[in-house]
Amino acid sequence: MTQAYDTVEQDMGISSFMSTVNHGFAAVLKARYSDFVVHEVNLDGKVARLTSLEVPKERKEAEKESRKRKHEEAKPEAPLTIQDQWERAQSGLTTLVGDEAAKSAIALLQYWQDESKHTQASTQYEKFCVLPAVADKDARRALHELIRSQLAFCALADTQDGRVRIWHKQFEKVMPNYGKFDRNNNNSRRQKSKWPSDRPDYLQFVMYKENMDTGFACKEIVQRINQRKVRIGYAGMKDKRGVTTQFCTLYRQEPQALAGINRGGRGGGNTTGGGVGILRVGNFEFVEKEVSLGSLIGNRFDVVLRNVDVSTAKDEERIPLTKQCLEAAALALRGNGFINYFGMQRFGKYYDTHKVGLCILNGDFKGAVDIIMQPKTDEMPRYAMARDKWAKRFDKLADDANAESCEKAELDCAREVSRNLGRFMTCEMAILNSLVRKPCDYRRAFGSVPKTMRMMFLHAVQSLVWNHVASFRINKLGRDIVVGDLVMIDEDKTEGAEGSVGKEKEIKVVTADDIASKKYSMTDVVLPLVGAKVQYPENESGELFDTLLIEYGITKQLFHKVQDRDFSLKGDYRKLVCKPTDVDFEIQEYTDPLQPLIKTDFMELGEESSNQNPDKHVDAKENEGGAVLLGMVVGFTLPSSSYATIALRELMKRPTSSEYQSQLKLEGRCEANVAFATQESENGNKGI
């Protein structure tokens, strides 16, 4: 099937299907950002959806409005005389600090309130009155509130050594704390208010983004908050190319700190131009726990497939036969699932991450650095020239050049090349900066690469081997469980996605009795990711692990000897077959090749708040001849370690590589530019 189109997937071990019922169909994937919508599903089964951009009011502001509302609703009373105000205030003070202290305080305030005495040089009264100590915190709060509410026309208060002092307002400027806080509490340097004891510590929100990855989006949010040591918690990275929503948390932050993020910007799935990144936050709530890496059960995908084309269908039968094919394919995916391959993303844009990993396992750090630094296809000329210069850094040296000469040549080259590579080339820049300090020390240079990237290279080796064994297991041993397969007993497991074992998992080898009793099915079968602490199948699949490793020039023992204290390759287990849940689909007819076929969360909000969605419509564009195009909107939920592109590969029986997708057309014959597909169509679609 895909063998007719693409050898890239086969090289990565992706070469089989769970279902062989239909021949599949061609369709364009990710023609626009909103064609690939991802909603995270947390551990409680809640789907992350952006349904509100409303920012709740701050607690103090809400309480102030509540008091104001209660005051307005209260029955109006006759205005008090000045004497009534003095008597009421003295009565309240007497209740809190006693009769003698209350009389002294009121007498001082009355003395200075009498304008005729402001200019008299008398020492009978101080500028303030010290009230008796009040031990109870609530009582002190009530005392301050009384002064603010009943004596605001003449008095201010502060606290010194735990005792409240009452001052007449005319002495405000000589109060010790004068100017430390502005009157409206808007001073940018004011102390951070104490976090309410009855409020959970974490602010949770839904982050919606288009055309940016999770890391970039989080940096944008942190910059807006403008505070040091702010950490955003999230469950997993989401890809750049698509529309994604996920749960995030911040420690002890108010929603108002994020309000500016939702201002301005265009998009919401309605733009077709590249380079536009959209970020929105909403659905704020306070929660007890931080969202941490891995704290999700999966993701909900809603995907648009455009210009669906079943090449065997004649023009007059195209629409009904295509719809019939799509329905059969969707039902097969729902019933059989798909082989749980690691997707092409696992092997990098240039499909070479596993090559770096193989070098590291063999201790060839120079080879690993050379692969990372080697020229890449379709890069900017500036980058291509820099990489080419690096590859030729020793060309001018004599064959018998000494180590000092080599180090000098590499040092000079590393300095020059580092100035011409992009600052976002994290891996390359880390290596070059290390080699500037210590030329030709490639082990040290690779060790300077961030840990997650070093892990990525070794995980790619595990993924490559796993994919090849999975294809062998399906092609040679069939699509039913067999003796010697492995199944996982622990039902409360969290399936590994990154090739490391968090806790010991109970694995069982399937016996003939198990098969006879139908105790297990194919969805229970697991295959190991090669590592130091995993068990292997006791059938031909298990034997293939050794054969493949020998072909790649490595052995199982090398996974025991990884010379890096930051991580180890203990191994893990991965389900052989994944069955998506909540599979649904819809077949749509349309004429504009790029018209929206599904609504994103932001587009839904745009119906209610049009000012949030200025680019509400894309200019309609009729396709050639105004022919009716067929599209399919398919939705499904996958566990966190499974790839949506692999599920779509099973559905369409077509490659997922960018090389294949780049040849497809949004109108007319979808695969008209795919050489082999054209040839097969002329030959009656043989072999597909």
C-alpha positions as CSV (number, residue, x, y, z in Angstrom):
1,M,0.0,0.0,0.0
2,T,2.3,2.8,1.2
3,Q,5.2,0.8,-0.3
4,A,4.0,2.0,-3.6
5,Y,4.6,5.6,-2.6
6,D,7.3,6.0,0.0
7,T,10.4,4.3,1.2
8,V,11.1,6.8,4.0
9,E,8.5,5.3,6.3
10,Q,9.8,1.8,5.5
11,D,13.3,2.8,6.5
12,M,11.9,3.9,9.9
13,G,10.2,0.5,10.3
14,I,6.7,1.7,9.4
15,S,5.5,-0.8,6.8
16,S,2.3,-2.5,7.8
17,F,-1.4,-2.0,8.7
18,M,-3.9,-3.6,11.1
19,S,-6.7,-3.6,8.5
20,T,-6.4,-4.8,4.9
21,V,-10.1,-4.4,4.1
22,N,-9.8,-1.3,1.9
23,H,-7.2,0.3,-0.4
24,G,-7.5,3.6,1.3
25,F,-7.7,7.1,-0.3
26,A,-5.6,10.2,-0.9
27,A,-6.3,13.4,1.0
28,V,-4.5,16.6,1.9
29,L,-3.6,16.9,5.6
30,K,-3.0,20.2,7.4
31,A,-3.8,22.5,4.5
32,R,-4.5,25.2,7.1
33,Y,-3.9,25.4,10.9
34,S,-7.5,24.8,11.8
35,D,-7.5,21.5,9.9
36,F,-5.7,19.9,12.9
37,V,-7.3,20.6,16.2
38,V,-6.0,19.0,19.4
39,H,-7.8,19.2,22.8
40,E,-5.9,17.8,25.8
41,V,-7.7,15.3,28.1
42,N,-6.5,15.5,31.8
43,L,-6.3,12.7,34.3
44,D,-9.9,13.3,35.3
45,G,-11.1,12.8,31.8
46,K,-11.9,16.6,31.4
47,V,-11.3,18.0,27.9
48,A,-9.4,21.3,27.6
49,R,-11.7,23.6,25.7
50,L,-11.5,27.4,25.6
51,T,-15.1,28.5,26.2
52,S,-14.5,31.8,28.0
53,L,-12.0,34.6,27.8
54,E,-13.5,36.4,30.8
55,V,-11.0,37.4,33.4
56,P,-12.5,37.3,36.9
57,K,-12.2,40.4,39.0
58,E,-9.6,40.5,41.8
59,R,-10.9,39.4,45.2
60,K,-10.4,42.8,46.8
61,E,-12.2,44.5,44.0
62,A,-15.1,42.0,44.2
63,E,-15.4,42.5,47.9
64,K,-15.4,46.3,47.5
65,E,-18.2,46.1,45.0
66,S,-20.1,43.8,47.2
67,R,-19.9,46.2,50.1
68,K,-20.8,49.1,47.9
69,R,-23.8,47.1,46.6
70,K,-25.0,46.2,50.1
71,H,-24.6,49.9,51.1
72,E,-26.7,51.0,48.1
73,E,-29.3,48.5,48.9
74,A,-29.5,49.4,52.5
75,K,-32.4,51.7,53.7
76,P,-31.1,55.3,53.6
77,E,-30.8,57.0,57.0
78,A,-30.9,60.7,57.9
79,P,-27.5,62.3,57.9
80,L,-25.7,62.4,61.2
81,T,-24.6,65.7,62.9
82,I,-20.9,66.1,63.7
83,Q,-21.7,65.5,67.4
84,D,-23.5,62.3,66.5
85,Q,-20.5,61.1,64.5
86,W,-18.2,61.8,67.5
87,E,-20.5,59.9,69.9
88,R,-20.9,56.9,67.5
89,A,-17.1,56.7,67.0
90,Q,-16.4,56.9,70.7
91,S,-18.9,54.2,71.4
92,G,-17.3,51.9,68.9
93,L,-13.8,52.6,70.3
94,T,-15.0,51.9,73.8
95,T,-16.1,48.4,72.8
96,L,-12.7,47.6,71.3
97,V,-10.1,49.5,73.6
98,G,-12.1,50.6,76.7
99,D,-13.7,53.8,77.8
100,E,-10.7,55.7,79.0
101,A,-8.6,55.2,75.8
102,A,-11.7,55.9,73.6
103,K,-12.3,59.3,75.4
104,S,-8.6,60.3,75.0
105,A,-8.5,59.5,71.3
106,I,-11.7,61.4,70.6
107,A,-10.5,64.4,72.7
108,L,-7.2,64.6,70.7
109,L,-9.0,64.4,67.4
110,Q,-11.6,67.1,68.5
111,Y,-8.8,69.3,69.7
112,W,-6.9,69.3,66.3
113,Q,-10.1,69.3,64.4
114,D,-10.9,72.8,65.9
115,E,-9.4,75.0,63.2
116,S,-8.9,77.9,65.8
117,K,-6.3,75.8,67.6
118,H,-4.2,74.7,64.6
119,T,-1.9,77.7,64.9
120,Q,-1.7,77.7,68.7
121,A,1.7,76.7,70.1
122,S,0.3,74.3,72.7
123,T,1.9,71.1,74.0
124,Q,-1.3,69.9,75.7
125,Y,-1.9,67.3,73.0
126,E,0.5,65.1,71.0
127,K,0.1,64.6,67.3
128,F,-1.1,61.0,67.8
129,C,-2.7,58.9,70.5
130,V,-1.4,55.4,71.3
131,L,-4.2,52.9,72.0
132,P,-3.9,49.9,74.3
133,A,-2.4,46.7,72.8
134,V,-5.0,44.5,71.2
135,A,-3.8,40.9,71.0
136,D,-6.6,39.5,68.9
137,K,-5.8,39.9,65.1
138,D,-9.5,40.1,64.2
139,A,-10.1,42.8,66.8
140,R,-7.2,44.9,65.4
141,R,-8.6,44.5,62.0
142,A,-12.0,45.7,63.3
143,L,-10.3,48.7,65.0
144,H,-8.7,49.8,61.7
145,E,-12.0,49.3,59.9
146,L,-13.8,51.5,62.4
147,I,-11.3,54.3,62.0
148,R,-11.6,54.1,58.2
149,S,-15.4,54.0,58.2
150,Q,-16.4,56.4,61.1
151,L,-13.4,58.7,61.5
152,A,-12.2,59.0,57.9
153,F,-13.1,62.7,57.9
154,C,-10.4,63.5,60.4
155,A,-8.2,60.5,61.3
156,L,-5.6,58.1,60.1
157,A,-4.1,55.1,61.8
158,D,-0.9,53.0,61.8
159,T,0.6,50.3,63.9
160,Q,3.9,50.4,65.9
161,D,5.2,47.6,68.1
162,G,1.8,45.9,67.8
163,R,-0.1,48.9,69.1
164,V,-2.5,51.0,67.0
165,R,-1.9,54.8,66.8
166,I,-4.5,57.4,65.8
167,W,-3.3,60.6,64.1
168,H,-5.1,63.6,63.0
169,K,-5.1,64.0,59.2
170,Q,-3.1,67.2,59.3
171,F,0.0,65.2,60.4
172,E,-0.1,62.7,57.6
173,K,3.2,63.9,56.1
174,V,5.1,63.3,59.4
175,M,3.7,59.7,59.8
176,P,6.6,57.2,59.5
177,N,5.0,55.4,56.6
178,Y,4.0,58.5,54.6
179,G,4.7,58.0,50.9
180,K,5.5,54.3,51.2
181,F,2.1,53.4,49.7
182,D,0.0,55.7,47.5
183,R,-3.5,56.4,48.6
184,N,-5.1,54.4,45.8
185,N,-2.9,51.3,46.3
186,N,-1.6,51.7,42.8
187,N,2.1,52.1,43.6
188,S,4.1,49.7,41.4
189,R,6.4,48.9,44.3
190,R,3.7,48.1,46.8
191,Q,4.2,44.9,48.7
192,K,2.5,41.8,47.3
193,S,-0.7,41.1,49.1
194,K,-0.9,38.0,51.2
195,W,-2.4,35.0,49.4
196,P,-5.9,34.2,50.8
197,S,-5.8,31.2,53.1
198,D,-9.1,29.8,51.8
199,R,-7.9,29.9,48.1
200,P,-6.0,27.0,46.4
201,D,-2.4,27.7,45.5
202,Y,-2.6,27.2,41.7
203,L,-4.3,29.3,39.0
204,Q,-5.4,26.9,36.3
205,F,-6.3,28.1,32.8
206,V,-6.8,26.8,29.3
207,M,-4.1,27.8,26.8
208,Y,-5.2,28.0,23.2
209,K,-2.6,28.5,20.5
210,E,-2.1,28.4,16.7
211,N,1.2,28.2,14.8
212,M,3.4,28.1,17.9
213,D,4.7,25.3,20.1
214,T,4.1,25.0,23.8
215,G,7.5,26.2,24.8
216,F,7.2,29.4,22.8
217,A,3.7,30.1,24.1
218,C,4.8,29.7,27.7
219,K,7.7,32.1,27.2
220,E,5.2,34.7,25.9
221,I,3.0,34.3,29.0
222,V,6.0,34.6,31.3
223,Q,7.1,37.8,29.6
224,R,3.6,39.3,30.1
225,I,3.6,38.5,33.8
226,N,7.0,40.2,34.1
227,Q,8.0,38.5,37.4
228,R,11.1,36.5,38.2
229,K,11.0,32.8,38.8
230,V,7.6,32.2,37.2
231,R,7.0,28.6,36.1
232,I,4.1,27.4,34.0
233,G,3.0,23.9,34.6
234,Y,1.8,21.8,31.6
235,A,1.2,18.1,30.9
236,G,3.0,17.9,27.5
237,M,4.3,19.7,24.5
238,K,1.9,20.4,21.7
239,D,3.1,20.8,18.1
240,K,3.4,24.1,16.3
241,R,1.5,23.2,13.1
242,G,-2.1,23.1,14.3
243,V,-4.6,24.5,16.8
244,T,-4.2,23.1,20.3
245,T,-5.7,23.6,23.7
246,Q,-4.2,22.4,27.0
247,F,-4.4,22.9,30.7
248,C,-1.7,25.0,32.4
249,T,-1.1,26.2,35.9
250,L,0.7,29.1,37.6
251,Y,1.6,29.3,41.3
252,R,-0.2,32.0,43.3
253,Q,-1.1,34.3,40.4
254,E,-4.2,36.3,39.8
255,P,-6.1,36.0,36.4
256,Q,-5.5,39.7,35.9
257,A,-1.8,39.1,35.3
258,L,-2.8,37.3,32.1
259,A,-5.4,39.7,30.9
260,G,-3.2,41.4,28.3
261,I,-2.5,38.2,26.4
262,N,-6.0,38.2,24.9
263,R,-5.7,41.7,23.5
264,G,-5.4,42.2,19.7
265,G,-4.2,39.6,17.2
266,R,-6.0,37.8,14.4
267,G,-6.6,34.2,13.6
268,G,-8.8,31.8,15.4
269,G,-8.3,29.3,12.6
270,N,-9.5,31.8,10.0
271,T,-6.2,32.9,8.5
272,T,-4.5,31.2,5.6
273,G,-1.3,33.2,5.6
274,G,1.8,31.7,7.2
275,G,3.8,33.1,10.1
276,V,0.8,34.2,12.2
277,G,0.9,32.9,15.8
278,I,-2.2,33.2,18.0
279,L,-2.3,32.8,21.7
280,R,-5.3,33.0,24.0
281,V,-6.0,32.1,27.7
282,G,-9.3,31.6,29.5
283,N,-11.5,29.3,31.7
284,F,-9.7,30.5,34.9
285,E,-10.1,28.6,38.1
286,F,-8.1,27.9,41.3
287,V,-7.0,24.3,41.9
288,E,-5.0,22.5,44.6
289,K,-2.5,20.7,42.3
290,E,-0.1,21.9,39.7
291,V,-0.3,20.5,36.2
292,S,2.9,18.5,35.7
293,L,4.5,16.6,32.8
294,G,2.6,13.4,32.0
295,S,-0.5,14.4,33.9
296,L,-2.9,13.6,31.0
297,I,-4.6,10.5,29.7
298,G,-4.5,11.6,26.1
299,N,-5.6,14.0,23.5
300,R,-8.8,14.5,21.5
301,F,-8.0,15.1,17.7
302,D,-10.4,16.6,15.2
303,V,-8.8,16.5,11.7
304,V,-9.9,17.7,8.3
305,L,-8.8,15.7,5.2
306,R,-9.3,17.8,2.0
307,N,-9.9,16.8,-1.6
308,V,-10.4,13.2,-0.7
309,D,-9.7,11.1,-3.8
310,V,-10.4,7.4,-4.4
311,S,-8.5,6.9,-7.6
312,T,-10.5,3.9,-8.8
313,A,-13.8,5.8,-8.9
314,K,-15.1,7.0,-12.3
315,D,-16.4,10.6,-12.5
316,E,-20.1,9.7,-12.4
317,E,-19.5,7.4,-9.5
318,R,-16.9,9.5,-7.7
319,I,-19.0,11.0,-4.9
320,P,-21.0,7.9,-3.8
321,L,-18.0,5.5,-4.1
322,T,-15.8,7.9,-2.2
323,K,-18.3,8.3,0.6
324,Q,-18.6,4.5,0.8
325,C,-14.8,4.1,1.0
326,L,-14.5,6.7,3.7
327,E,-17.1,5.1,5.8
328,A,-15.5,1.7,5.5
329,A,-12.1,3.1,6.4
330,A,-13.5,4.9,9.5
331,L,-15.3,1.8,10.7
332,A,-12.1,-0.3,10.2
333,L,-10.1,2.2,12.3
334,R,-12.8,2.1,15.0
335,G,-12.9,-1.7,15.1
336,N,-9.3,-2.7,14.6
337,G,-7.2,0.2,15.8
338,F,-3.8,0.7,14.3
339,I,-0.2,-0.5,14.8
340,N,1.1,1.8,17.5
341,Y,4.2,2.9,15.6
342,F,6.4,5.8,16.7
343,G,5.6,8.5,14.1
344,M,8.1,10.1,11.7
345,Q,8.4,13.1,14.1
346,R,10.4,10.8,16.4
347,F,13.2,10.8,13.9
348,G,13.6,14.5,13.3
349,K,13.0,16.7,10.3
350,Y,15.9,15.1,8.4
351,Y,15.3,11.5,9.7
352,D,18.8,11.3,11.3
353,T,18.2,11.5,15.1
354,H,18.6,7.7,15.4
355,K,21.9,7.9,13.5
356,V,23.2,10.3,16.2
357,G,21.9,7.9,18.9
358,L,23.8,4.9,17.3
359,C,27.0,6.9,17.3
360,I,26.6,7.7,21.0
361,L,25.9,4.1,21.9
362,N,29.1,3.1,20.1
363,G,31.1,5.9,21.9
364,D,31.7,7.7,18.6
365,F,31.0,11.3,19.8
366,K,32.8,12.8,16.8
367,G,30.5,11.0,14.5
368,A,27.5,12.2,16.4
369,V,28.7,15.8,16.2
370,D,29.4,15.5,12.5
371,I,25.8,14.3,11.9
372,I,24.3,17.1,13.9
373,M,26.5,19.7,12.1
374,Q,26.3,18.2,8.6
375,P,24.7,20.2,5.7
376,K,20.9,20.0,5.6
377,T,18.5,20.2,2.7
378,D,16.3,23.3,2.2
379,E,18.1,25.4,4.7
380,M,18.9,29.1,4.2
381,P,22.1,29.7,2.1
382,R,23.7,31.4,5.1
383,Y,23.2,28.3,7.3
384,A,24.2,26.0,4.4
385,M,27.5,27.8,3.9
386,A,28.3,27.7,7.6
387,R,27.7,24.0,7.8
388,D,29.8,23.4,4.7
389,K,32.6,25.4,6.2
390,W,32.4,23.3,9.3
391,A,32.6,20.1,7.3
392,K,35.8,21.3,5.6
393,R,37.5,22.8,8.7
394,F,40.4,20.4,8.5
395,D,40.8,20.3,4.7
396,K,43.7,22.8,4.6
397,L,45.7,20.8,7.1
398,A,48.4,18.3,6.1
399,D,47.6,14.7,6.5
400,D,50.2,14.5,9.4
401,A,49.0,17.6,11.1
402,N,49.5,17.5,14.9
403,A,46.8,17.8,17.5
404,E,47.6,21.4,18.2
405,S,47.1,22.4,14.6
406,C,43.7,20.5,14.5
407,E,42.6,22.2,17.7
408,K,43.5,25.7,16.3
409,A,41.7,25.0,13.0
410,E,38.6,23.8,14.9
411,L,38.6,26.7,17.3
412,D,38.7,29.3,14.6
413,C,36.1,27.6,12.6
414,A,33.7,27.1,15.6
415,R,33.9,30.8,16.3
416,E,33.1,31.8,12.8
417,V,30.3,29.2,12.2
418,S,28.6,30.1,15.5
419,R,28.1,33.6,14.3
420,N,26.3,32.4,11.2
421,L,23.9,29.8,12.6
422,G,20.5,30.7,14.0
423,R,20.2,31.2,17.8
424,F,17.3,28.8,17.8
425,M,19.6,26.0,16.7
426,T,20.0,24.9,20.3
427,C,21.9,21.7,19.7
428,E,24.4,23.1,17.2
429,M,25.1,26.3,19.2
430,A,25.7,24.3,22.4
431,I,28.2,22.1,20.6
432,L,30.1,25.0,19.0
433,N,30.3,27.0,22.2
434,S,31.8,24.0,23.9
435,L,34.3,23.4,21.2
436,V,35.4,27.0,21.3
437,R,36.4,26.4,24.9
438,K,37.9,23.0,24.3
439,P,38.4,22.1,20.7
440,C,38.2,18.5,19.5
441,D,36.7,17.3,22.8
442,Y,33.5,15.8,21.3
443,R,32.4,13.9,24.3
444,R,32.3,17.2,26.3
445,A,30.7,19.0,23.4
446,F,27.8,16.4,23.2
447,G,27.4,16.6,26.9
448,S,26.7,20.3,26.6
449,V,23.6,19.6,24.6
450,P,20.4,19.9,26.8
451,K,19.5,16.7,28.5
452,T,16.1,16.4,26.7
453,M,17.8,16.5,23.3
454,R,20.4,14.0,24.3
455,M,17.6,11.7,25.4
456,M,15.8,12.3,22.1
457,F,18.7,10.8,20.1
458,L,18.9,7.6,22.1
459,H,15.1,7.3,22.2
460,A,15.1,7.5,18.4
461,V,17.2,4.3,18.4
462,Q,14.8,2.5,20.7
463,S,11.9,3.7,18.5
464,L,13.5,2.6,15.3
465,V,14.1,-0.9,16.6
466,W,10.6,-1.1,18.1
467,N,8.9,-0.1,14.8
468,H,10.8,-2.8,12.8
469,V,9.9,-5.5,15.4
470,A,6.3,-4.3,15.4
471,S,6.1,-4.7,11.6
472,F,7.7,-8.1,11.7
473,R,5.3,-9.2,14.5
474,I,2.2,-8.2,12.4
475,N,3.5,-9.4,9.0
476,K,5.0,-12.7,10.1
477,L,3.1,-13.8,13.1
478,G,-0.3,-12.4,12.2
479,R,-2.9,-10.1,13.8
480,D,-3.9,-12.4,16.6
481,I,-2.2,-13.1,19.9
482,V,0.4,-15.9,19.8
483,V,2.4,-17.9,22.3
484,G,5.4,-16.1,23.5
485,D,3.9,-12.6,23.2
486,L,4.2,-10.3,26.2
487,V,1.2,-8.7,28.0
488,M,1.2,-6.2,30.9
489,I,-0.5,-7.3,34.1
490,D,-0.6,-4.0,35.9
491,E,-3.9,-2.3,34.8
492,D,-3.1,0.9,36.6
493,K,0.1,1.5,34.6
494,T,1.0,4.7,32.8
495,E,2.3,3.6,29.5
496,G,5.8,4.8,28.8
497,A,6.3,7.4,26.1
498,E,9.9,8.3,26.6
499,G,11.7,4.9,27.0
500,S,12.3,4.9,30.7
501,V,10.7,2.9,33.5
502,G,9.3,4.9,36.3
503,K,8.4,1.8,38.4
504,E,8.7,-1.9,37.8
505,K,5.9,-3.3,35.6
506,E,4.6,-6.8,35.8
507,I,5.0,-8.6,32.5
508,K,3.6,-12.0,31.6
509,V,4.6,-14.3,28.7
510,V,1.5,-15.6,26.9
511,T,1.0,-19.4,27.0
512,A,-1.1,-21.8,25.0
513,D,-3.6,-22.0,27.9
514,D,-4.0,-18.2,27.9
515,I,-4.9,-18.3,24.2
516,A,-7.3,-21.2,24.6
517,S,-9.1,-19.3,27.4
518,K,-9.1,-16.1,25.3
519,K,-7.8,-14.3,28.4
520,Y,-5.9,-11.7,26.4
521,S,-6.3,-9.9,23.1
522,M,-4.1,-8.0,20.7
523,T,-4.7,-4.8,22.5
524,D,-3.0,-6.3,25.6
525,V,0.2,-7.2,23.7
526,V,3.3,-5.1,24.4
527,L,6.7,-4.9,22.9
528,P,9.7,-3.7,24.8
529,L,11.8,-0.6,24.0
530,V,15.4,-1.9,24.2
531,G,17.0,-1.3,27.5
532,A,18.8,-2.7,30.5
533,K,15.8,-3.8,32.5
534,V,13.2,-5.2,30.1
535,Q,11.9,-8.6,29.2
536,Y,11.7,-9.8,25.5
537,P,9.1,-11.9,23.7
538,E,9.7,-15.6,23.7
539,N,9.0,-16.1,20.0
540,E,10.5,-14.9,16.8
541,S,9.8,-11.3,17.6
542,G,12.2,-11.6,20.6
543,E,14.9,-13.1,18.4
544,L,14.6,-10.2,15.9
545,F,15.7,-7.7,18.5
546,D,19.2,-9.2,18.6
547,T,19.3,-9.5,14.8
548,L,18.4,-5.8,14.3
549,L,20.8,-4.6,16.9
550,I,23.7,-6.5,15.2
551,E,22.7,-4.9,11.8
552,Y,23.0,-1.5,13.4
553,G,26.3,-2.3,14.9
554,I,25.2,-2.4,18.5
555,T,24.2,-5.0,21.2
556,K,21.9,-5.0,24.2
557,Q,24.9,-4.7,26.4
558,L,25.6,-1.2,25.2
559,F,22.3,0.0,26.8
560,H,23.8,-1.1,30.1
561,K,27.0,0.9,29.6
562,V,25.7,4.4,28.6
563,Q,28.4,6.7,29.8
564,D,26.1,9.6,31.0
565,R,25.2,10.1,34.6
566,D,22.2,12.3,33.7
567,F,20.1,9.4,32.3
568,S,20.0,5.7,31.8
569,L,18.3,3.5,29.3
570,K,16.4,1.0,31.4
571,G,13.8,0.5,28.7
572,D,10.0,0.4,28.8
573,Y,7.0,-1.3,27.2
574,R,4.6,0.0,24.5
575,K,1.3,-1.4,23.4
576,L,1.6,-3.1,20.0
577,V,-1.9,-2.0,18.9
578,C,-3.8,1.2,19.8
579,K,-7.6,1.4,19.6
580,P,-8.7,5.0,19.4
581,T,-11.9,5.9,21.4
582,D,-14.8,8.2,20.5
583,V,-14.2,7.7,16.8
584,D,-16.6,9.8,14.7
585,F,-16.5,11.2,11.2
586,E,-18.4,13.5,8.9
587,I,-18.2,13.7,5.1
588,Q,-18.6,17.2,3.7
589,E,-19.0,18.6,0.2
590,Y,-17.5,22.0,-0.5
591,T,-16.2,24.2,-3.4
592,D,-13.7,26.6,-1.9
593,P,-10.5,24.5,-1.5
594,L,-9.5,26.3,1.8
595,Q,-12.9,27.1,3.4
596,P,-13.1,26.2,7.1
597,L,-14.7,22.8,7.6
598,I,-14.6,22.7,11.4
599,K,-14.8,25.4,14.0
600,T,-12.1,26.0,16.5
601,D,-12.8,27.1,20.1
602,F,-11.8,30.6,19.2
603,M,-14.1,30.6,16.2
604,E,-17.0,29.5,18.4
605,L,-16.2,32.4,20.8
606,G,-16.1,34.7,17.8
607,E,-19.9,34.1,17.2
608,E,-20.6,35.6,20.6
609,S,-17.8,38.2,20.7
610,S,-17.2,39.5,17.1
611,N,-14.6,41.9,18.3
612,Q,-12.4,39.0,19.3
613,N,-12.4,37.6,15.7
614,P,-11.8,40.3,13.2
615,D,-10.8,37.9,10.5
616,K,-14.0,36.0,10.5
617,H,-14.2,35.0,6.9
618,V,-11.7,33.9,4.4
619,D,-12.3,35.2,0.9
620,A,-14.1,32.5,-1.0
621,K,-12.2,31.1,-4.0
622,E,-13.9,28.7,-6.4
623,N,-11.8,25.8,-7.6
624,E,-11.2,25.0,-11.2
625,G,-14.5,24.5,-12.9
626,G,-16.4,24.9,-9.7
627,A,-16.4,21.1,-9.1
628,V,-17.6,19.7,-5.8
629,L,-14.8,18.7,-3.6
630,L,-15.1,16.0,-0.9
631,G,-13.7,16.4,2.6
632,M,-13.7,14.2,5.7
633,V,-13.7,15.5,9.3
634,V,-12.6,12.6,11.5
635,G,-12.3,12.8,15.3
636,F,-10.8,10.4,17.8
637,T,-9.1,10.3,21.2
638,L,-5.7,8.7,21.7
639,P,-3.5,8.0,24.8
640,S,-0.7,10.4,25.3
641,S,2.1,8.2,23.8
642,S,0.3,7.5,20.5
643,Y,0.6,9.5,17.3
644,A,-2.4,10.9,15.4
645,T,-0.5,10.8,12.1
646,I,-0.1,7.0,12.5
647,A,-3.8,6.7,13.1
648,L,-4.5,8.7,10.0
649,R,-2.0,6.6,8.0
650,E,-4.1,3.5,9.0
651,L,-7.3,5.3,7.9
652,M,-6.0,6.5,4.5
653,K,-3.4,3.8,3.8
654,R,-1.1,6.5,2.6
655,P,2.3,7.8,3.9
656,T,2.5,10.5,6.6
657,S,5.9,11.9,5.4
658,S,6.1,15.5,4.4
659,E,7.6,14.5,1.1
660,Y,4.5,12.7,0.1
661,Q,2.1,15.3,1.4
662,S,3.9,18.2,-0.4
663,Q,3.0,16.6,-3.7
664,L,-0.8,16.5,-3.2
665,K,-3.2,19.0,-4.7
666,L,-6.1,20.8,-3.0
667,E,-8.3,20.4,-6.1
668,G,-8.6,18.1,-9.1
669,R,-6.8,14.7,-8.9
670,C,-5.3,14.8,-5.4
671,E,-2.4,12.6,-6.4
672,A,-1.9,14.0,-9.9
673,N,1.7,15.1,-9.1
674,V,2.6,11.8,-7.4
675,A,4.5,9.9,-10.1
676,F,3.8,6.4,-8.9
677,A,0.2,7.0,-8.1
678,T,-0.3,8.3,-11.7
679,Q,1.4,5.2,-13.1
680,E,-0.7,2.9,-11.0
681,S,-3.9,4.6,-12.0
682,E,-3.0,4.1,-15.6
683,N,-2.3,0.4,-14.9
684,G,-5.6,-0.1,-13.1
685,N,-4.3,0.6,-9.6
686,K,-2.4,-2.7,-9.4
687,G,-0.7,-3.5,-6.1
688,I,-2.4,-0.8,-4.1
